[in-house]
Amino acid sequence: MDTIEANQIIHGQLARMGEYDKSPHFYPENIEFVKSLFTNFFDKLLLGPQSVLSDCLDLGCGTGFMYHILQCHDLDNYVGIDITEDMLSVCRQKYPKISLEIANAEDLPFSEHSFSIVTSYSFLDHLDSPVKVIEEAYRVLKEGGVFYSGLIPNAEFSFNLLSASNSSGQYLWNSYEHQLTREIKAMYNNGAVYAEMYGFDANILQQAEPQKTQHHGLMIDDTINQLKEVGFKRVLICPNWFFGQGLLKTNLEQMKVVDNFLKSLGPVSRALFKYYDFFAVK
Ligand SMILES: C[S@@+](CC[C@H](N)C(=O)[O-])C[C@H]1O[C@@H](n2cnc3c(N)ncnc32)[C@H](O)[C@@H]1O
């Protein structure tokens, strides 16, 4: 079975069970975070949202997470593509007016310079390699267009956690041992975690997420190099969800202070963040 087939089986099952939209990235705090990311990006590049959001293509759109994020900007045109029909059916029920197509993001059925923004969320780790998709995103983007990708599992975070869990010293302050064990279990046995929750075949799940299964995620520097090699002129990286953030949810103000502080340290703190997003400008 190849990666695409594994994805169709897993995402088809999740969509039919009505479980997909219960994924953590649909929680209100994450939706607020992704919305604020776009506002910050437009401010930083001094772009008005309308200059970028006139024509949007969403890769691996699933049930329409990115449409939910961007619809407040009055999108002129939004096209979602996915390889799993059942995910698109859920999306169609939620947003009957948008344009959805079955297509493989590694071989897009659109001509060059068609879109002003290409998005993909919780997607790049479901591919054997992100390179073909980066090339395709570049090809279909107009000059000055933007490729956004979000919720990319950060391999540096995984390696950081592994070395922490192998550390033999005792620590004067350490309140997060339980969290560490849980993260490591999910990292090594994500298939088993899903098998337990939904009765899935663990091997198929592992096959649907080759970047997580084989490499513990993607490396930020590899992603930057791949984007630049394909021709993107500017790449902005945004790490998100620092280790232990979920435990601070009861104190949102405290969570924001820690989050802003860690992010202000730039590349120095990036191994503390479980995921990263990027904006790449053509
Ligand atoms: C984890 S889901 C993300 C869905 C949505 N973007 C979200 O954030 O909720 C990954 C989606 O990518 C789709 N997918 C996987 N490989 C694909 C490919 N090569 N081309 C298009 N879609 C793909 C899957 O069918 C699935 O719907």
The ligand as a Tripos MOL2 file, in Angstrom:
@<TRIPOS>MOLECULE
LIG
   27    29     1     0     0
SMALL
NO_CHARGES

@<TRIPOS>ATOM
      1 C1         -4.4810   15.6940    8.5190 C.3       1 LIG1
      2 S1         -5.5210   16.0140    7.1700 S.3       1 LIG1
      3 C2         -5.5570   17.8020    7.1200 C.3       1 LIG1
      4 C3         -6.8480   18.3340    6.5810 C.3       1 LIG1
      5 C4         -7.0360   19.8400    6.7180 C.3       1 LIG1
      6 N1         -6.0090   20.5550    5.9980 N.3       1 LIG1
      7 C5         -7.0190   20.2320    8.1680 C.2       1 LIG1
      8 O1         -6.0900   20.9510    8.5870 O.co2     1 LIG1
      9 O2         -7.9100   19.8540    8.9210 O.co2     1 LIG1
     10 C6         -4.5190   15.6500    5.7710 C.3       1 LIG1
     11 C7         -5.3310   15.6810    4.4840 C.3       1 LIG1
     12 O3         -4.4390   15.5790    3.3780 O.3       1 LIG1
     13 C8         -5.0260   14.7210    2.3950 C.3       1 LIG1
     14 N2         -3.9120   14.2540    1.5570 N.ar      1 LIG1
     15 C9         -2.9260   13.3950    1.8750 C.ar      1 LIG1
     16 N3         -2.0540   13.2610    0.8500 N.ar      1 LIG1
     17 C10        -2.5210   14.0610   -0.1510 C.ar      1 LIG1
     18 C11        -2.0480   14.3760   -1.4490 C.ar      1 LIG1
     19 N4         -0.9320   13.8410   -1.9450 N.pl3     1 LIG1
     20 N5         -2.7640   15.2570   -2.1880 N.ar      1 LIG1
     21 C12        -3.9030   15.8170   -1.7200 C.ar      1 LIG1
     22 N6         -4.3920   15.5500   -0.4950 N.ar      1 LIG1
     23 C13        -3.7150   14.6930    0.2940 C.ar      1 LIG1
     24 C14        -5.7410   13.6740    3.2270 C.3       1 LIG1
     25 O4         -6.7370   13.0200    2.4780 O.3       1 LIG1
     26 C15        -6.2990   14.5240    4.3660 C.3       1 LIG1
     27 O5         -7.5790   15.0030    4.0650 O.3       1 LIG1
@<TRIPOS>BOND
     1     1     2 1
     2     2     3 1
     3     2    10 1
     4     3     4 1
     5     4     5 1
     6     5     6 1
     7     5     7 1
     8     7     8 2
     9     7     9 1
    10    10    11 1
    11    11    12 1
    12    11    26 1
    13    12    13 1
    14    13    14 1
    15    13    24 1
    16    14    15 ar
    17    14    23 ar
    18    15    16 ar
    19    16    17 ar
    20    17    18 ar
    21    17    23 ar
    22    18    19 1
    23    18    20 ar
    24    20    21 ar
    25    21    22 ar
    26    22    23 ar
    27    24    25 1
    28    24    26 1
    29    26    27 1
@<TRIPOS>SUBSTRUCTURE
     1 LIG1         1 GROUP 0 **** ****
